[in-house]
């Protein structure tokens, strides 16, 4: 399987499928951003329709999609089982990582484009590629890559919260019912996995960053965020750092905050 993070030079001479996965918490349209300009040949993948199931208090804002729905969305975008998919956004990969994680978790070759749209030196285009519908096989989400709410709250290893520090500390909460974090969780903001240029920190620096949060191996880690999307960025970063594959709590804070369980605040 390819490395989970590749740069533009890596894709230059390869037959890959580029996937634009822009999405905005403030309600702006990722599809409209894509239509105004995207990487040549890139298809648009809609987070809400392709990479998440229906929201609910019981499951959270972005629960995992049904495997059949995910497969149908990939096929409709012209993505086949054997394709190498390189995903990007304009936020350091924190949204596109959801697609990459879902694909890699089910055995597909997929990676983030390091730096994403902001690091692309070529011209953007408004031309929408026409890719014929393809065959993409639905595969169940692997149980060993997921963690339930019950498993997360009782987990003895590191539980990493990927949200920005103010949300983790409970100083602000823009979308979920109450502020705070899961007691015992450690804050590793995913947006700090990349530098000011939007490119990933070196694997060695990432290892130091995760070691500071008590991580020795990703197999011991459960990752969560607000709704299970940006948590995937920490999982990709762990793998890029050579620490292996961790587990995702899909419901994340958007599920936990609807329960009557205690919420921790502060650092």
Long-range contacts (C-beta under 8 A, 24 or more apart in sequence): 1-104, 1-107, 1-109, 2-84, 2-109, 2-110, 2-111, 3-111, 3-240, 4-100, 4-104, 4-110, 4-111, 4-112, 4-236, 4-239, 4-240, 5-93, 5-111, 5-112, 5-114, 5-200, 5-236, 5-240, 6-86, 6-111, 6-112, 6-113, 6-114, 7-113, 7-114, 7-115, 7-119, 7-199, 8-113, 8-114, 8-115, 8-119, 8-120, 8-121, 11-86, 11-113, 14-84, 15-84, 16-83, 16-84, 16-85, 16-86, 17-43, 17-78, 17-79, 17-83, 17-84, 17-85, 17-86, 17-131, 18-42, 18-43, 18-85, 18-86, 18-87, 18-88, 18-113, 19-43, 19-44, 19-45, 19-77, 19-79, 19-85, 19-86, 19-87, 19-88, 19-96, 19-99, 20-44, 20-45, 20-87, 20-88, 20-89, 20-117, 21-45, 21-47, 21-51, 21-87, 21-88, 21-89, 21-95, 21-96, 21-98, 21-99, 22-89, 22-90, 22-91, 22-95, 22-117, 23-47, 23-48, 23-89, 23-95, 23-229, 25-174, 25-175, 30-89, 30-95, 33-90, 35-126, 35-128, 36-126, 37-124, 37-125, 37-126, 38-117, 38-124, 38-125, 38-126, 39-88, 39-117, 39-120, 39-122, 39-124, 39-125, 40-122, 40-123, 40-124, 40-125, 40-127, 41-129, 42-88, 42-129, 43-77, 43-78, 43-79, 43-129, 43-131, 44-77, 45-73, 45-77, 45-87, 45-99, 46-73, 47-95, 47-98, 47-229, 49-73, 50-74, 50-77, 50-99, 51-98, 51-99, 51-102, 51-229, 52-98, 52-227, 52-229, 55-254, 57-255, 57-258, 58-255, 58-258, 59-250, 59-251, 59-255, 60-227, 60-228, 60-250, 60-251, 60-252, 60-254, 60-255, 61-175, 61-176, 61-226, 61-227, 61-254, 62-98, 62-227, 62-228, 62-229, 62-250, 62-254, 63-228, 63-250, 63-251, 64-102, 64-141, 64-146, 64-228, 64-250, 67-138, 67-139, 67-140, 67-141, 68-138, 70-102, 70-138, 71-136, 71-137, 71-138, 71-139, 72-136, 72-138, 74-134, 74-136, 75-133, 75-134, 75-135, 75-136, 76-133, 77-131, 78-129, 78-131, 78-132, 78-133, 78-134, 79-131, 79-134, 79-136, 80-134, 80-135, 80-136, 81-108, 81-135, 81-136, 81-137, 83-108, 83-109, 84-109, 84-110, 84-111, 85-109, 85-110, 85-111, 86-110, 86-111, 86-112, 86-113, 87-111, 87-112, 87-113, 88-112, 88-113, 88-116, 88-117, 88-120, 89-116, 89-117, 90-116, 90-117, 90-118, 91-116, 91-191, 91-198, 92-116, 92-191, 92-193, 92-194, 92-198, 92-233, 93-194, 93-198, 93-200, 93-233, 93-236, 94-190, 94-191, 94-229, 94-230, 94-233, 95-229, 95-230, 97-190, 97-229, 97-230, 97-232, 97-233, 97-235, 97-236, 98-228, 98-229, 98-232, 100-232, 100-236, 101-232, 101-235, 101-236, 101-248, 102-141, 102-232, 104-239, 105-141, 105-142, 105-145, 106-139, 106-141, 106-142, 107-139, 112-236, 114-199, 114-200, 115-197, 115-198, 115-199, 116-198, 118-197, 118-198, 119-197, 119-198, 119-199, 144-247, 145-245, 145-247, 145-248, 146-247, 146-248, 146-249, 146-250, 147-222, 147-247, 147-248, 147-249, 148-249, 149-249, 149-251, 149-255, 149-256, 149-259, 151-222, 151-249, 152-182, 152-222, 152-224, 152-249, 152-256, 153-182, 153-183, 153-256, 153-261, 155-222, 157-220, 157-221, 157-222, 158-186, 158-213, 158-214, 158-215, 158-220, 158-221, 158-222, 159-184, 159-185, 159-186, 159-221, 159-222, 159-223, 159-224, 159-249, 160-185, 160-186, 160-187, 160-188, 160-213, 160-215, 160-221, 160-222, 160-223, 160-224, 160-231, 160-234, 160-246, 161-185, 161-186, 161-187, 161-188, 161-224, 161-225, 161-253, 162-188, 162-189, 162-190, 162-223, 162-224, 162-225, 162-230, 162-231, 162-233, 162-234, 163-187, 163-189, 163-225, 163-226, 163-230, 163-253, 164-189, 164-191, 165-189, 167-226, 169-265, 169-266, 169-267, 170-263, 170-264, 170-265, 170-266, 173-257, 175-226, 175-254, 176-226, 176-253, 176-254, 176-257, 177-257, 177-258, 178-257, 178-263, 179-263, 179-265, 180-257, 180-263, 180-264, 180-265, 181-253, 181-263, 181-264, 181-265, 182-224, 182-253, 182-256, 182-261, 182-263, 182-264, 183-262, 183-263, 183-264, 184-264, 185-224, 185-264, 186-213, 186-214, 187-213, 187-267, 188-213, 188-234, 190-225, 190-230, 190-231, 190-233, 190-234, 190-237, 191-230, 193-233, 193-234, 193-237, 200-237, 200-240, 203-240, 203-241, 203-242, 204-241, 206-237, 206-238, 206-240, 206-241, 207-241, 207-242, 207-243, 210-237, 210-238, 210-241, 210-243, 215-243, 216-243, 217-243, 217-244, 218-243, 218-244, 218-245, 218-246, 219-244, 219-245, 219-246, 220-246, 221-246, 221-247, 222-246, 222-247, 222-248, 222-249, 223-247, 223-248, 223-249, 224-248, 224-249, 224-251, 224-252, 224-253, 224-256, 225-252, 225-253, 226-252, 226-253, 226-254, 227-251, 227-252, 227-253, 227-254, 228-252, 228-254
